[in-house]
Structure formats: C-alpha cells, structure tokens
Amino acid sequence: RHRGAEGEPGLYLALLGRVFDVQRGRRHYGPGGAYGGLAGRDASRAFATGDFSPAGLVDDVSALSPAEMLAIHSWLAFYSTNYAFVGKLVGRFYDENGAPTEALRQAEAAIEEGLKFKAENDQRKEQFPPCNSEWSSAKGSRFWCSRQSGGVNRDWIGVPRKLYRPGSRGSHCVCIRTTGPPWGQLDSTEHSDRGDLDNPHLEEYDSCHPLAEQCVLNV
C-alpha cells in the first residue's frame, strides 16, 4: 500500500524493519523507478546481494555473511541520514509492540562481527599497504611502492614483498616498511631498525633486490 501509486497513502521502504519515507526520492523508488521494487516492503536482503528479482526482494538476511551485513549497515546509515524515519514494521525484525526480535538481534550481531573484521582489516592495511601493480604480455608483471600505494597515505615508501596470510591460499604484494621498530612495537627503543622486514608471513620476490622499491617479473 506504500509504493507511491495513485491513491496509495505514501512511498515507504523498510530496512531491517525500520521504515523510511522515500517520497523525496520518488524518481528512484516510485512506480517505474530503478529501485521501485524496494518500495512498499522490507527487501533487506537485496541491499546486500543486488538481487532485485522477486526471490531476492525479501527480508531474510540470516544466510548473509558479516561483510554483506556491513553493506546493509551502510545503507541503513544512508537512509537514516537522508530520509525521515516513520516507524517500525511488524514482522521479522519487530513484534507488534515494536520490540526487537531474535532475528534483529542476530542481524545486529553479524553487523558487529563485520565491523570488527573491517577494523582489523583496516589496521592490517596500514601495516601492509597493497603494492601498485601492472601487467603486460610483453613485459610481464611489475610491482612497486609509493607513499600512496594501496590508497594508504604515509610518510614511508616501502619495498614489495609477498604476504601469506594464515588460512588463505596464495599471496599478494604488499609494501613493507624497512626502518624503525616492527609494527606493534612502535614505541620500542630497542629494535633492529628493520621495520617489518623480518615478519614471518613475508617472502621476497625472486630476482629482485631485497630493498628495491619496485620489482619486475618477466614473462
């Protein structure tokens, strides 16, 4: 009843049971709009999966990963900032008294797990910023470091290394700080002044100088 059609009382959508008035975004959410399928219902799952088919426009998020739940969390922040909150939808996430259900508690726990994982990943990226890289059939692969590589602005450049993470297959190129104390001991005055070069999860690239800022692997 709230899909914005003529004679209907409004244009609403719900996300994790929270209902927002999206009338000001009518060209997106109204009849014929690109996101019209989201209107008049709680289609929380689609905000994470991008599946706007009838099977995907549902509120069951129980099978989503913490990372996918983070996408829903971001959308919830977006709607809370840009659209008026008008109430709670009785059903999966709230009971008839407006109290949270077990499904909402589980969804919020998954979001918390996702936020924790993201914080750990962001910290890991500060320690091991990804390399710049390029590949061509003529020259092969080239990896190099800069003060902005990996989107991490810093006051050091670093040298390329293979990073192997426990439990994951393969490696990827990261830039490693070569001076000062190791990560986690930044306040230490007693260290080898080799940065993170001695980290056990790192491996040098063959045929590249250990302290070169770029590495070329020929085909």
N, C-alpha and C positions, 0 to 999 in steps of 0.2 A: 504493500500500500504506500510505500515511500520511495518510489522510483522516479518521481518527477513528472509523471504523465499528467495530462489534463484531468482535473477532477480529483487527483490524489493529494493527500494532506501535506506532502513535503518531499524533500530529496535527502535521504539519510543513507549512511552506510555504517556498519559496525565492524570493529576490530577487537578481538579478544573480549567481545561482549560490551565494549564501550561504544556508544552511538554518537555519531557526529553529523551535524547538519552541513551538507556539502553543496548547498544551493548556490553559493558564490562560485563554485567550480562546475556549474551546470554544463558548460560545453564539453567537459571531460566525463562527467558522471551521469548526465541526463540521458534521455532516450536518444539513441544514435551516437552517443559519445564513445570514445575509445575505451573508457572504463565503465561504461554503463552497466556491465554485468555485475559490478561490485555493489550497485545501489540496491537498497531495499533488503539487504541481507547481511549476515556475517560471513564473509568469504576469507577469513583469516589465512587459510592455507595458501590461497592464490597469491597473497602478498609476498610469500617466500618462494613459491615454485614458479610463478608466472603462468600457471595453467589456468586459462580463463574459459575452459570448457565446462559444461555442466558438472562433470565429475570433479573438477578442480575448484569450483566455486563453493567450497564448504568450510565449516568452522573447525573441523577435526585436525588439530595440529600435533596429535600425540606421537606420530611417527617422524616428525621433523627433527633434524639434528640441532644441537645448540647453536651452530653457525647460522642455520636457517632461521632459528628463532630470533637471532640478533637482527635479521632483516625485518622481521615483524616489529621488533622493539623500535627500530629506527623509523618505521612507518607510523607507529603509534605516537612517537615524539613529533613527527611531522604534522599529523592531524591535530594533536593537542595544541600545537603552536599556531596552526593556520586556520582551523575551523572550530566552531562552537561545539562543545560537548553538551549533549542534551539528555543523556541518561544511560541506563544500563539495559541490556537486552536479556530478558529472562530466557534461560535455556542452558547451553553447555557451560557457560562461564559464571553465570549469576543465577541464584534461585529467585523465587517470587518475592523474597524480602530484600533483594538487592545484595545479598551476602555472597562472597566468593565461593565457588565450588571447588572440589578437589581437582577438576580439570584445569581451572585457572591457577591453582597453586602449583600444579605440575608444570604448566607453561611458564610461570614466573621462575621456577627453579631452573628450568632449561635455559632461560634468558640469563640468569645469574651465572650459570656454568659457562655460557657463551661469552659473557663479559669478562669473566676470569681468564678464559683462554685467550681472548683478544688482548688483554693487558699483558699476559705472559708473552704473547707473540710480538707485541709492540716493543717490549723490553728486549726480546731476543734480536729483533731487527735493529735496535740501537747498538747492540753489541756486534752483530754480524750483518751490516748493511749489504744487500744484494749488489753484485757487480753490474756494470754496464756490459752489454754483450751484443755481438753481431755475428752473422754467418753468411758466407758466400761459397758457391760451389768452386770458385777459382782459388780463394784464399783460405778457406776453412773457417775455423772459429776464432774469435778474438774476445778476450775478457779484459776489462780494465776498470780501474777505480778512480774516483774523483771525490771532491768534497761534497757532492750532491748525489752520488750514485745510490740507487735504490730508493730515492726520494727522502733520504736521511741527510739533513744538513748538519755538518760537523766541522771541526777545526783540524781534522786529520784526513789523509787520503787513504792510506792502507794499501795492502797488496792482495792479489787474488789467491784464494785457497778453495779447495773442495771442502764443503761441510757435509758431514754424515750425521744424521740425527738418529738416535736410538729408536728402533722400531719402524724406520722408514727405509724404503728401497732407494738405492742410488744416492746421488749427491747433487748439490747445486753450488754455484760460485758465489762466494761472499768476500767482502773486503775486511781485512784484518789489521787492527792497529799493531804497529811494530815497536812502539816505545812506551815507556811508563809501566805502571803495575797492571796485572791482569784484571779483567772485569770482575767485580765483586770485591776487589782489594784496592779500590781507587784511593783510599786514604792511607794505604800502607807506605811506609818509608823504606822497608826492606824488601826489595824485589830485584829481579834480573834485568829490568829495563827492556823487556822484550814484548810488552803488551800482551796480546793473546796468541802469539805465535806458537806457544807450547801447548795450546789446548788440545786434548787427546782426540777430539772429534774432527780435527782438521787434517788435510793432506795436501802436499804441494802438487802443482801441476808438473808433469814430466816435461823436460826440455825447456823449462822456464827458470830464470834466475830467481832464487828464493825471495829477493827483495825488489823485484821488478814490479812496477805499478800496472803493467799490462802483460798479457800472456797471449801468444798466438799459437794455435794448434793447427798445423797444416793438415790438409786432407790426405 
